[in-house]
Amino acid sequence: MIRKMKDALLSKSAKIAINRKVRKYGSVLKLHLDSENKTIELELLLDGEKEPLHVSVYHYTLSEENGRHYLIAKDIVTSKAWINTAASQFLHGQKFEIPEEYVKLIKAVV
């Protein structure tokens, strides 16, 4: 129960942060983080698209290097085949820096 509440809080914060990064391209409609299973499910509505893009991130990890914090996505699956190909080639194992203002929240939740 407590983990679900923490995940909901982190999901809401992550949605805000990601929306800031992708606002030129569209917006995040839904985001659900499951810290126990290390998964993230999100739905994006990209500019010019009629249907939302569904993205599932499986087996993510969090790391810290030189005072910076990162999310590393192991497996990314989307509702578009061509994006799956690009994600496996360019995003698998990549580090995504977590903005400093969210690090304390993540540490408190995880």
Secondary structure, DSSP 8 states (H G I E B T S, - for coil): -HHHHHHHHHHHHHHHHHHHHHTTTEEEEEEEEETTTTEEEEEEEETT-SS-EEEEEES-EEEEETTEEEEE-SEEEESSHHHHHHHHHHTTT-EEE--HHHHHHHHHH-
